[in-house]
Amino acid sequence: MTAMTRAREAARLTPKNRNRAADFFRVLAICFVVLGHWILVAPFVSGNAFELRSILAEQPRTQYLTWVFQVMPIFFFVGGYSNAASWSSAGKVPEKRQVWATVRFRRLLLPILPLIVIWAVGTVVGHQVGTRSDLLRDISLTALIPVWFLAVYIMVTLLVPVTYGIWQRYGLWSATIPALLAIMVDVIGIGFGQTWLRWTNYALIWLAVHQLGYWWWRGGVTGIRAGLLVLIGLVWMTVLMGPAGYSVSMVSVAGQDFSNSRPPTTAMAALGAVQIGLMLLTSGFVSRWLMRETPWAVVILVGQRIMTIYLWHLTVAVAVIGLSLAVGGTGLRLTPGEGIWWVTRPIWVIVLALSLVPILLIFGPVESEARLPGNFPVGLVRTVAGTVLTCAGLAALALYGTTSTGFLGLNWPGVGLTIAGVILVTGLPMSGQKRR
């Protein structure tokens, strides 16, 4: 039985009342992230020299493309919807509430273990054979860009029992207040040079967006409110990128000291308001379209491997670039930004997509295992400790890659904390327990 056949069977069995638009937008968001990374990163070979350029820096007008490809707000928003649905359901059954966090974190974190282990082994081998440490650092940093998002999303998910309770009491104010505080952080952090304060917006902005997902779950969305969200976002983006002088790009750009994403500014929240408002305005049409078997089966098929796709897509890009360099830089000698370079981008994307297929076949089953229902209660203390360790490890990997100047050239804190944290929070040693 083929994967598509199984997806079609699952599509036929899907309850009619499922919010299919939520699944569609989650899949679409991750696919846009992948496509954006593959297009906007511009490897280039000139003579015998290799450069990993950014088309955003080469052609500043392309920075407007980040308004389309920077879709993390949608993922946090849909994540809020999904977390609200699962937590409210688990809250009715004490046994489910006890294992809720473990089940959620297994789906998020088990797929990351093969990626970290392989990059750790590759770093040690590269160090032993004399590969330049700066090269190992740069390629591992590039490949592990996706993990920064996980570190933030994990902490937001850990707080769901608290934030959902706050939502039940205060409703939309639970999203509005963090958003207003984020504006204050921007004013003080940027306007008065207190840059350290800006890092708090990782919590404020993404929590605000996640709270809006609860709003969608509770059914308080109307066309007027969704349209108002779009209007507010557009007005705020105009203010920030006009008189306030914020960067147009919604991702970090080489050579620019200021970034709207690291840490996030309220420009990211404004973009999120526009994206979420447009998503809500179209969700009814999308839901009706997904009542058809074929498009819904495709969403199911891609959704079953979405974490594997997200985590490995830049590793695949690094591998393809490495193979190209090994054969003389084939395909990498077109100057980024020129007409022929843009014409060949579809070919580049197709090559990377095909190269991702073996990864899905090899490591996709890990994601399938993570999705299996089971009884893995690990307790509050172990869950919190594992979450903190995982986030610390992922942050270290996102900032420094897998390399260091120490023993075997490996970033032991980043790798070790991540693996230890995942084991703790997912109940991995207990995976042999009887499944429900």
VENBEL-V50093 format. One record per backbone hydrogen bond with DSSP energy under -1.0 kcal/mol. NH is the residue of the N-H (numbers start at 0). CO is the residue of the C=O. If there is no record, write none. Layout:
# VENBEL-V50093
nh: (NH | NH)
co: (CO | CO)
This chain:
# VENBEL-V50093
nh: (5 | 6 | 7 | 8 | 9 | 10 | 11 | 12 | 17 | 19 | 23 | 24 | 25 | 26 | 27 | 28 | 29 | 30 | 31 | 32 | 33 | 34 | 35 | 36 | 37 | 38 | 39 | 40 | 41 | 43 | 44 | 45 | 48 | 50 | 52 | 54 | 57 | 58 | 61 | 62 | 63 | 64 | 65 | 66 | 67 | 68 | 69 | 70 | 74 | 75 | 76 | 77 | 78 | 79 | 80 | 81 | 82 | 83 | 84 | 85 | 86 | 87 | 88 | 89 | 90 | 91 | 92 | 96 | 97 | 102 | 103 | 104 | 105 | 106 | 107 | 108 | 109 | 111 | 112 | 115 | 116 | 117 | 118 | 119 | 120 | 121 | 122 | 123 | 124 | 125 | 126 | 127 | 128 | 130 | 135 | 136 | 137 | 138 | 139 | 140 | 141 | 142 | 143 | 144 | 146 | 147 | 150 | 151 | 152 | 153 | 154 | 155 | 156 | 157 | 158 | 159 | 162 | 163 | 165 | 166 | 167 | 168 | 169 | 170 | 172 | 173 | 174 | 175 | 176 | 178 | 179 | 180 | 181 | 182 | 183 | 184 | 185 | 186 | 187 | 188 | 189 | 190 | 191 | 193 | 194 | 196 | 198 | 199 | 200 | 201 | 203 | 204 | 206 | 207 | 208 | 209 | 210 | 211 | 214 | 215 | 216 | 217 | 219 | 225 | 226 | 227 | 228 | 229 | 230 | 231 | 232 | 233 | 234 | 235 | 236 | 237 | 238 | 239 | 240 | 243 | 245 | 255 | 264 | 267 | 269 | 270 | 271 | 272 | 273 | 274 | 275 | 276 | 277 | 278 | 279 | 280 | 281 | 285 | 286 | 287 | 288 | 289 | 290 | 291 | 295 | 296 | 297 | 298 | 299 | 300 | 301 | 302 | 303 | 304 | 305 | 308 | 309 | 310 | 311 | 312 | 315 | 316 | 317 | 318 | 319 | 320 | 321 | 322 | 323 | 324 | 325 | 327 | 328 | 329 | 331 | 337 | 341 | 342 | 343 | 344 | 347 | 348 | 349 | 350 | 351 | 352 | 353 | 354 | 355 | 359 | 360 | 361 | 362 | 363 | 365 | 367 | 368 | 369 | 370 | 382 | 383 | 384 | 385 | 386 | 387 | 388 | 389 | 390 | 391 | 392 | 393 | 394 | 395 | 396 | 397 | 398 | 399 | 400 | 403 | 408 | 409 | 410 | 411 | 414 | 415 | 416 | 417 | 418 | 419 | 420 | 421 | 422 | 423 | 424 | 425 | 427 | 429 | 430 | 432)
co: (1 | 2 | 3 | 4 | 5 | 6 | 7 | 8 | 14 | 17 | 19 | 20 | 21 | 22 | 23 | 24 | 25 | 26 | 27 | 28 | 29 | 30 | 31 | 32 | 33 | 34 | 35 | 36 | 52 | 50 | 331 | 48 | 45 | 43 | 41 | 39 | 53 | 54 | 58 | 59 | 60 | 61 | 62 | 63 | 64 | 64 | 65 | 68 | 70 | 71 | 72 | 73 | 74 | 75 | 76 | 77 | 78 | 79 | 80 | 81 | 82 | 83 | 84 | 85 | 86 | 88 | 89 | 92 | 93 | 98 | 99 | 100 | 101 | 102 | 103 | 104 | 105 | 108 | 109 | 111 | 112 | 113 | 114 | 115 | 116 | 117 | 118 | 119 | 120 | 121 | 122 | 123 | 124 | 125 | 131 | 132 | 133 | 134 | 135 | 136 | 137 | 138 | 139 | 141 | 143 | 144 | 146 | 147 | 148 | 149 | 150 | 151 | 152 | 153 | 154 | 156 | 158 | 159 | 161 | 162 | 163 | 164 | 165 | 166 | 169 | 170 | 171 | 171 | 172 | 174 | 175 | 176 | 177 | 178 | 179 | 180 | 181 | 182 | 183 | 184 | 185 | 185 | 187 | 187 | 192 | 193 | 195 | 196 | 197 | 198 | 199 | 200 | 202 | 203 | 204 | 205 | 206 | 207 | 210 | 211 | 212 | 213 | 214 | 221 | 222 | 223 | 224 | 225 | 226 | 227 | 228 | 229 | 230 | 231 | 232 | 233 | 234 | 235 | 236 | 238 | 239 | 252 | 259 | 264 | 265 | 266 | 267 | 268 | 269 | 270 | 271 | 272 | 273 | 274 | 275 | 276 | 277 | 281 | 282 | 283 | 284 | 285 | 287 | 288 | 291 | 292 | 293 | 294 | 295 | 296 | 297 | 298 | 299 | 301 | 302 | 304 | 305 | 306 | 307 | 308 | 311 | 312 | 313 | 314 | 315 | 316 | 317 | 318 | 319 | 320 | 321 | 324 | 323 | 323 | 328 | 334 | 337 | 338 | 339 | 341 | 343 | 344 | 345 | 346 | 347 | 348 | 349 | 350 | 351 | 355 | 356 | 357 | 358 | 359 | 362 | 363 | 364 | 365 | 366 | 378 | 379 | 380 | 381 | 382 | 383 | 384 | 385 | 386 | 387 | 388 | 389 | 390 | 391 | 392 | 393 | 394 | 395 | 396 | 408 | 405 | 406 | 401 | 409 | 410 | 411 | 412 | 413 | 414 | 415 | 416 | 417 | 418 | 419 | 420 | 421 | 422 | 426 | 427 | 429)
